[in-house]
Amino acid sequence: MTVRFPHWRRLLLCTLPLAAVLAGCDGDKTETTEPAKVATYSKAEWSDLPATSDADVLGGFNAWRSACARLVRDPVWAAPCGNAAEVPEEAGAVRHFLETNLQVYGLNSASNGAKGLITGYYEPVYPGSLEPTERTPVPVYGVPEDLIVVALDSVYPELKGKRLRGRLEGNVLKPYDDADTIRREGVKAPVLAWLHDPMDLQFLQIQGSGRIQLEDGRQLRVGYSDQNGHPYRPVGRWLVEQGQMAKEEVNMGRIRDWASANPQRVSELLASNPSYVFFSPRPDSNEGPRGSLNVPLTAGYSVAIDRKVIPLGSMLWLSTTRPDGSPVIRPVAAQDTGGAITGEVRADLFCGTGAEAGELAGNMKQEGQIWLLWPKGAALPTVQ
């Protein structure tokens, strides 16, 4: 239930302590309370971009163009999307389109210049069932019936995109339960499926979407629907703080290995992240999962970004490497967001579906550069 009533001003100010308000405010998916620093866009030339292959030019362009049915309603992208519809499947024609319609801007951080962090994410596939069993005791919850979402920009325009989540107790809005409470006590919500392992659910929440492999061979596809309003805290950070592993060792594989070796401490590990994601069923198809822009993601060419810095729907030029050192240089489409994706020169590359994609995503923690490809003549986006 989403509330957009001006009279919430008094309720917000009078019934919630400031810490609770800040903990419950969000932009997208799992949350963080760390604001992005101011980024700088510096005008560049097409000749300044590192070269890439024709196949990657086509791949990145087609990923971006796949969202034009939505972007064409945005005045910034209406003309480029209209022109893109006529571009043939030829790298030369795509390059001509890009250079004719878009201006290059280098993205620089306040603290680290042009260099930033590029990570990866994927659509996992986990075994499960539609009914609780001794082997599948972990519920995948839909949106709770008592979750209230307040759009703060209806009261404070400067908080555009921010929402406050909680539940009513009498006539008082209280913060919603944290993840540990939800795991122990449950919530008033439909259960979409049941998983074998609590770590599967944790990683499903981190990725934001996934597939549940049922015993009869079918797969149930689920995607992010809402969140409990608490800040996202990486479980890997807790392991580092506990002295369980070095910061540079942290990845999904190492976290899962630690959980398998320390089952008595898994609940403590999971309690370190108060954020909890609720899901909704998604149609099964051969398309990628849908990101925050509500278009199917394209493996290798869709990225999640910090929308306080880069607007959803933008085309970017990415230069980074895979964990094995091989280059990844290509145009990509900003089609998703995530609470862990914060900062100025920051992107999370969608790697695909399944175990192989998960292996790549789990090891992606690379240095990289990003250029914004922005419509000529349009005002640059405002960094929030």
C-alpha positions as CSV (number, residue, x, y, z in Angstrom):
1,M,0.0,0.0,0.0
2,T,1.5,3.3,-1.0
3,V,0.5,6.6,0.8
4,R,0.9,10.0,-0.8
5,F,-1.1,12.2,1.6
6,P,0.2,15.7,2.7
7,H,-1.1,15.1,6.3
8,W,1.6,12.5,6.8
9,R,4.0,15.5,7.6
10,R,2.7,15.7,11.2
11,L,2.7,11.9,11.6
12,L,6.3,11.6,10.3
13,L,7.6,14.4,12.5
14,C,5.7,13.6,15.7
15,T,5.8,9.8,15.9
16,L,9.1,8.6,14.5
17,P,12.6,9.2,16.0
18,L,15.0,10.7,13.5
19,A,17.1,7.5,13.4
20,A,14.0,5.5,12.5
21,V,13.1,7.9,9.8
22,L,16.5,7.7,8.3
23,A,16.6,3.9,8.6
24,G,13.3,3.6,6.8
25,C,14.0,5.9,3.9
26,D,15.0,4.5,0.6
27,G,15.5,4.9,-3.1
28,D,15.6,1.4,-4.7
29,K,15.9,-2.2,-3.5
30,T,17.9,-2.8,-0.4
31,E,19.0,0.4,1.1
32,T,22.1,2.3,2.3
33,T,22.3,5.4,4.4
34,E,25.6,6.5,2.8
35,P,24.9,9.4,0.3
36,A,26.8,9.5,-2.9
37,K,29.5,12.2,-3.1
38,V,29.2,14.8,-5.8
39,A,30.4,13.5,-9.2
40,T,31.8,15.6,-12.0
41,Y,30.9,15.2,-15.7
42,S,33.7,16.2,-17.9
43,K,33.1,16.7,-21.6
44,A,35.1,14.3,-23.8
45,E,35.4,13.3,-27.4
46,W,34.5,10.0,-29.0
47,S,38.1,9.5,-29.9
48,D,38.9,9.5,-26.2
49,L,37.0,6.3,-25.6
50,P,38.9,3.0,-25.5
51,A,38.2,0.9,-28.7
52,T,35.8,-2.0,-28.7
53,S,34.6,-4.7,-31.1
54,D,31.7,-4.4,-33.5
55,A,29.9,-7.2,-31.7
56,D,30.1,-5.3,-28.4
57,V,28.9,-2.1,-30.0
58,L,25.9,-4.0,-31.4
59,G,25.3,-5.8,-28.1
60,G,25.3,-2.6,-26.0
61,F,23.2,-0.6,-28.4
62,N,20.6,-3.3,-28.7
63,A,20.4,-3.6,-24.9
64,W,19.8,0.1,-24.6
65,R,17.3,0.2,-27.5
66,S,15.3,-2.6,-25.9
67,A,14.1,0.0,-23.3
68,C,13.1,2.7,-25.8
69,A,9.4,1.8,-25.6
70,R,9.6,3.2,-22.1
71,L,12.3,5.9,-22.6
72,V,10.5,7.5,-25.5
73,R,8.1,9.1,-23.0
74,D,11.1,10.9,-21.4
75,P,11.8,14.2,-23.2
76,V,15.5,13.7,-22.8
77,W,15.4,10.4,-24.8
78,A,12.4,10.9,-27.1
79,A,14.5,12.0,-30.1
80,P,17.4,9.6,-29.7
81,C,14.9,6.7,-29.3
82,G,12.9,7.8,-32.3
83,N,16.1,7.8,-34.4
84,A,17.3,4.5,-32.9
85,A,14.3,2.7,-34.3
86,E,15.6,3.2,-37.8
87,V,19.2,2.0,-37.2
88,P,20.0,-1.3,-39.0
89,E,21.8,-4.2,-37.4
90,E,25.2,-3.0,-38.6
91,A,28.0,-1.9,-36.4
92,G,28.9,1.0,-38.7
93,A,25.4,2.3,-38.6
94,V,25.3,2.1,-34.8
95,R,28.6,3.9,-34.4
96,H,27.2,6.7,-36.7
97,F,24.0,6.9,-34.7
98,L,25.9,7.1,-31.4
99,E,28.3,9.9,-32.6
100,T,25.5,11.8,-34.2
101,N,23.0,11.8,-31.4
102,L,25.1,11.5,-28.2
103,Q,27.8,13.5,-26.4
104,V,30.5,11.8,-24.4
105,Y,31.1,12.8,-20.7
106,G,33.7,11.3,-18.5
107,L,32.5,10.5,-15.0
108,N,34.8,11.5,-12.2
109,S,34.5,10.9,-8.4
110,A,35.3,13.6,-5.8
111,S,37.8,11.3,-4.1
112,N,39.2,8.9,-6.7
113,G,39.1,10.7,-10.1
114,A,38.1,8.6,-13.1
115,K,38.6,5.3,-11.4
116,G,35.8,3.4,-9.8
117,L,34.5,0.0,-8.7
118,I,32.8,-2.4,-11.1
119,T,31.1,-5.5,-9.7
120,G,28.8,-8.2,-11.0
121,Y,25.4,-9.7,-10.3
122,Y,23.3,-12.5,-11.7
123,E,20.0,-14.4,-11.6
124,P,20.6,-17.4,-9.3
125,V,18.7,-20.7,-9.5
126,Y,18.1,-22.4,-6.2
127,P,16.3,-25.7,-5.4
128,G,13.0,-25.4,-3.5
129,S,9.4,-26.3,-3.3
130,L,5.9,-24.8,-3.2
131,E,5.1,-26.4,0.2
132,P,7.2,-26.4,3.4
133,T,9.0,-29.7,4.0
134,E,11.7,-30.9,6.3
135,R,14.2,-30.2,3.5
136,T,12.7,-26.8,2.5
137,P,12.0,-24.8,5.7
138,V,13.0,-21.3,4.5
139,P,10.1,-19.1,3.3
140,V,10.3,-16.7,0.3
141,Y,7.9,-14.0,1.3
142,G,5.7,-11.8,-0.9
143,V,4.8,-8.3,0.2
144,P,3.3,-8.2,3.8
145,E,-0.3,-7.0,4.0
146,D,0.6,-4.6,6.8
147,L,3.6,-2.9,5.1
148,I,2.9,0.8,4.6
149,V,5.0,2.8,2.1
150,V,5.0,6.6,2.4
151,A,6.3,8.6,-0.6
152,L,8.2,11.4,1.1
153,D,8.3,13.7,-2.0
154,S,4.6,14.3,-1.6
155,V,5.5,16.3,1.5
156,Y,9.2,17.2,0.8
157,P,9.9,17.6,-3.0
158,E,13.6,17.6,-2.2
159,L,13.2,13.9,-1.2
160,K,12.1,12.8,-4.6
161,G,12.4,9.0,-4.9
162,K,12.6,8.5,-1.2
163,R,10.1,6.3,0.7
164,L,9.5,5.5,4.3
165,R,8.4,2.0,5.2
166,G,6.7,0.9,8.4
167,R,3.5,-0.5,10.0
168,L,0.6,1.1,11.8
169,E,0.3,0.3,15.5
170,G,-2.9,2.1,16.5
171,N,-2.5,5.6,14.9
172,V,1.3,5.5,15.1
173,L,3.6,4.6,12.2
174,K,6.4,2.4,13.5
175,P,9.5,1.1,11.7
176,Y,8.9,-2.3,10.1
177,D,10.6,-5.4,11.6
178,D,14.2,-6.0,10.8
179,A,15.4,-9.1,9.0
180,D,16.3,-11.0,12.1
181,T,12.8,-10.5,13.6
182,I,11.2,-11.5,10.3
183,R,13.2,-14.7,10.2
184,R,12.3,-15.6,13.8
185,E,8.7,-14.5,13.9
186,G,7.5,-14.4,10.3
187,V,5.3,-11.8,8.7
188,K,1.7,-11.5,7.5
189,A,2.6,-12.2,3.9
190,P,2.0,-14.8,1.3
191,V,4.8,-17.4,1.0
192,L,5.7,-17.8,-2.7
193,A,8.0,-20.8,-2.2
194,W,10.3,-22.6,0.2
195,L,14.1,-22.9,0.0
196,H,16.5,-25.4,1.4
197,D,19.2,-23.0,2.8
198,P,18.9,-19.6,4.6
199,M,22.0,-18.6,2.7
200,D,20.1,-19.2,-0.6
201,L,17.5,-16.7,0.5
202,Q,20.2,-14.2,1.6
203,F,21.8,-14.3,-1.8
204,L,18.5,-14.2,-3.6
205,Q,17.7,-11.0,-1.7
206,I,21.1,-9.6,-2.6
207,Q,20.7,-10.3,-6.3
208,G,17.1,-9.0,-6.3
209,S,15.7,-11.8,-8.5
210,G,16.1,-15.5,-9.2
211,R,14.6,-18.8,-10.1
212,I,13.4,-21.6,-7.8
213,Q,13.9,-25.1,-9.2
214,L,11.0,-27.3,-8.3
215,E,11.3,-31.0,-8.0
216,D,8.9,-31.6,-10.9
217,G,11.2,-29.8,-13.2
218,R,9.4,-26.5,-13.4
219,Q,11.0,-23.2,-12.4
220,L,9.4,-20.4,-10.4
221,R,10.7,-17.0,-11.3
222,V,10.6,-14.3,-8.6
223,G,11.7,-10.7,-8.5
224,Y,12.1,-7.8,-6.1
225,S,8.8,-6.3,-5.1
226,D,9.5,-4.3,-1.9
227,Q,11.7,-4.1,1.2
228,N,11.4,-3.6,5.0
229,G,13.0,-0.2,5.0
230,H,16.1,-1.0,7.0
231,P,19.5,-0.2,5.6
232,Y,21.4,-2.8,3.7
233,R,24.6,-4.0,5.4
234,P,26.8,-6.5,3.5
235,V,27.2,-9.8,5.4
236,G,30.8,-9.9,4.0
237,R,31.6,-6.7,6.0
238,W,30.5,-8.5,9.2
239,L,32.8,-11.4,8.4
240,V,35.7,-9.0,8.0
241,E,34.8,-7.1,11.2
242,Q,34.7,-10.5,13.1
243,G,38.2,-11.4,11.8
244,Q,36.8,-14.4,9.8
245,M,38.3,-13.3,6.5
246,A,40.3,-10.5,4.9
247,K,38.5,-7.8,3.0
248,E,40.1,-8.8,-0.3
249,E,38.9,-12.4,0.2
250,V,35.2,-11.6,0.4
251,N,33.1,-13.0,-2.4
252,M,29.9,-15.1,-2.6
253,G,31.8,-18.4,-2.7
254,R,33.9,-17.6,0.4
255,I,30.8,-16.4,2.3
256,R,28.9,-19.6,1.5
257,D,31.9,-21.8,2.4
258,W,32.2,-20.0,5.8
259,A,28.5,-20.5,6.4
260,S,28.8,-24.3,5.6
261,A,31.7,-24.6,8.0
262,N,30.1,-22.5,10.8
263,P,26.3,-23.5,10.8
264,Q,26.0,-22.5,14.4
265,R,26.8,-18.9,13.5
266,V,24.7,-18.5,10.4
267,S,21.9,-16.8,12.3
268,E,24.4,-14.3,13.7
269,L,25.8,-13.6,10.2
270,L,22.3,-13.0,8.8
271,A,21.3,-10.8,11.7
272,S,24.1,-8.4,10.8
273,N,22.1,-7.3,7.7
274,P,18.8,-5.8,8.9
275,S,17.5,-5.3,5.4
276,Y,14.9,-7.8,4.1
277,V,13.5,-8.1,0.5
278,F,10.0,-9.2,-0.4
279,F,9.4,-10.8,-3.8
280,S,6.6,-11.2,-6.3
281,P,6.2,-14.0,-9.0
282,R,7.4,-13.1,-12.4
283,P,6.4,-14.7,-15.8
284,D,8.8,-17.4,-16.8
285,S,10.5,-16.7,-20.1
286,N,13.8,-16.9,-21.9
287,E,14.3,-13.2,-21.3
288,G,16.5,-11.9,-18.5
289,P,15.0,-10.7,-15.3
290,R,13.5,-7.3,-15.2
291,G,15.5,-4.5,-13.5
292,S,14.3,-1.3,-12.0
293,L,13.5,0.1,-15.4
294,N,11.1,-2.8,-15.9
295,V,12.7,-4.1,-19.0
296,P,14.5,-7.5,-19.4
297,L,18.2,-7.3,-18.5
298,T,20.8,-8.3,-21.1
299,A,23.7,-10.4,-19.9
300,G,26.9,-8.6,-20.3
301,Y,25.3,-5.3,-21.4
302,S,22.9,-4.2,-18.7
303,V,24.2,-2.6,-15.5
304,A,22.9,-1.5,-12.2
305,I,23.9,2.1,-11.2
306,D,23.4,4.6,-8.5
307,R,20.5,6.7,-9.8
308,K,21.6,9.6,-7.7
309,V,24.5,9.9,-10.1
310,I,23.4,8.2,-13.4
311,P,19.8,8.4,-14.6
312,L,18.1,5.1,-15.3
313,G,17.9,4.4,-19.1
314,S,21.2,6.1,-19.8
315,M,23.8,4.6,-22.2
316,L,27.3,4.3,-20.8
317,W,30.7,3.3,-22.1
318,L,32.3,0.9,-19.7
319,S,36.0,0.0,-19.5
320,T,37.0,-2.7,-17.0
321,T,38.3,-6.2,-16.8
322,R,37.0,-9.6,-15.8
323,P,38.6,-11.3,-12.8
324,D,41.0,-13.2,-15.1
325,G,42.2,-9.8,-16.5
326,S,40.5,-10.0,-19.9
327,P,39.1,-6.6,-21.0
328,V,35.5,-5.6,-20.9
329,I,35.1,-2.5,-23.0
330,R,31.7,-1.8,-24.5
331,P,28.6,0.4,-24.4
332,V,26.1,-0.7,-21.7
333,A,22.6,0.2,-20.6
334,A,21.8,1.6,-17.1
335,Q,18.7,-0.5,-16.5
336,D,18.8,-1.4,-12.8
337,T,19.7,-0.2,-9.3
338,G,20.5,-1.7,-6.0
339,G,21.1,-0.5,-2.4
340,A,24.7,-1.8,-2.5
341,I,25.4,0.1,-5.7
342,T,26.3,3.6,-4.3
343,G,29.0,6.1,-5.4
344,E,30.1,8.1,-8.3
345,V,32.0,5.9,-10.7
346,R,30.1,2.7,-9.8
347,A,28.4,-0.1,-11.8
348,D,27.2,-3.6,-11.3
349,L,27.3,-5.7,-14.5
350,F,24.5,-8.2,-15.0
351,C,26.3,-11.5,-15.8
352,G,23.3,-13.8,-16.7
353,T,21.5,-16.7,-15.2
354,G,22.8,-19.8,-13.3
355,A,26.0,-21.2,-11.7
356,E,28.5,-20.0,-14.4
357,A,27.1,-16.5,-14.3
358,G,27.2,-16.6,-10.5
359,E,30.8,-17.6,-10.5
360,L,31.7,-14.7,-12.7
361,A,29.5,-12.2,-10.7
362,G,30.8,-13.4,-7.4
363,N,34.4,-12.7,-8.3
364,M,33.9,-9.4,-10.1
365,K,35.4,-6.6,-8.0
366,Q,37.3,-4.7,-10.6
367,E,38.6,-1.2,-11.2
368,G,37.0,0.6,-14.1
369,Q,36.0,3.8,-15.8
370,I,32.6,5.0,-17.0
371,W,31.6,7.5,-19.6
372,L,28.1,8.9,-19.9
373,L,26.7,9.0,-23.4
374,W,24.1,11.8,-23.1
375,P,21.8,13.3,-25.8
376,K,23.3,16.3,-27.5
377,G,21.7,19.5,-26.5
378,A,20.1,18.1,-23.3
379,A,21.0,19.5,-19.9
380,L,23.2,17.2,-18.0
381,P,21.6,15.2,-15.1
382,T,21.8,16.7,-11.7
383,V,23.8,14.7,-9.2
384,Q,21.7,14.4,-6.0
